[in-house]
Amino acid sequence: MKAMCLPAWPGLGLREVLAPRAAGPLPFPLRSPDSVRGFAARYLIYHLFRALGFGEGGTVVVPDYHHGNEVRAIRAAGASIVWYRIGRDLLPDLDELDALCRQGARALLAIHYFGRPQPMDEIGRMCRERGILLVEDCALALLSEAGGRPLGSFGDYAVFCLYKTLPVPNGGVLVSNRGALEGLAGLGRERCGLASVAGRSLDLAIERARSRIPIAGRAVGFAKSVAGRALSLARVSRQTVGDSGFDLACADLGASPLTEALLERFDYDEIRRIRRRNWALLRDRLAGRASFLDLPLGEGICPLFFPLLVPEKAAAARALWSRGVGAVEFWNREDRRSDAQTGAEALFLRDHVLELPIHQDISETQIDYMAEQVLRLAPLPAKVGLAVRHAS
Ligand SMILES: Cc1ncc(COP(=O)(O)O)c(C=O)c1O
């Protein structure tokens, strides 16, 4: 099969920019009256915990399998953290979680990994019984639903990242399901720099071009990296998304006007449909031939990416990149201090999960191509053990 290019993230093109504004209502949380938008989800998490009074202290129960930016934000807000363990099925042990909740925590953070729901009925009940606030981290779960309800509508509060699922230059949403929260009004009014919006938007346009015409995309990408270096030399500051870190100087920034305009123009049902189709196609191509987290694709789930399991992430990612597949090393180990507090199952996930793109820009032919490249990788040795508990 001819070499192809599959960018890690969905690209931006004239199709989206010139699309008419959607006639119908925007999906949750974009139409929610008790919501605020910001530059990135991490800063909204920070403001949420500040507004909830965690600056005076208080404990949040947080899963040991996490990105790191949400943890930085919670700590920056002044809260302390206790960890609960996540299994290979990406679910907590509910008895263990309940025992932790009884030890005086004020809030619980639930992360919906790759768009797949956490058991919200059980966790919601637990939080109500223990008088604990429930915060849903939907950074990886925009447009996903469970039992016909959007993720992010189960907890007291929820935070979303927009730019992971959609081709927008930046943006996050914080939604309150308990009415407006004092202290959050007026958030996100500060504007981020034009250079960062233009740079990131150009990246998204290059992603689109690379996926359609790889040679042209590479040439534009090269020109863009030269321009980026020139801006750095000229000390033009740019705020970044998609990185690891927490910069208090960005905490009050809003989503850019371009993000706001684009949000009115996407076909959200189509985005979810294509992501689900791509997940199912790749799953079929790899079933019995490669290892992956075979999570149930329940109705309404909008998968963010396909979690392939590989023996050595860095080597597998390099091999796939060299063949044009934008694989991402998902949540590598943070540092030794965190490792000591992380359960064996979360360490397994950090060591072996590689993120494969199944977003709305990926075609069926590209899925076939990606499956071929994956099958050329070294398989995960049987002794690593892959038993995955399945929840309904
Ligand atoms: C689970 C989770 N929560 C929160 C965040 C923060 O998102 P953002 O990059 O929008 O700040 C991320 C990613 O960084 C994440 O993966």
The ligand as a Gaussian input file, in Angstrom:
#p B3LYP/6-31G(d) Opt

LIG

0 1
 C       -7.253000      13.962000      31.964000
 C       -6.798000      15.365000      31.674000
 N       -7.291000      16.359000      32.420000
 C       -6.936000      17.651000      32.186000
 C       -6.045000      17.967000      31.198000
 C       -5.703000      19.401000      30.953000
 O       -6.166000      19.753000      29.671000
 P       -5.639000      21.099000      28.942000
 O       -4.495000      20.672000      28.087000
 O       -6.813000      21.576000      28.167000
 O       -5.218000      22.010000      30.016000
 C       -5.490000      16.956000      30.406000
 C       -4.495000      17.253000      29.372000
 O       -3.626000      18.052000      29.515000
 C       -5.890000      15.624000      30.632000
 O       -5.426000      14.635000      29.876000

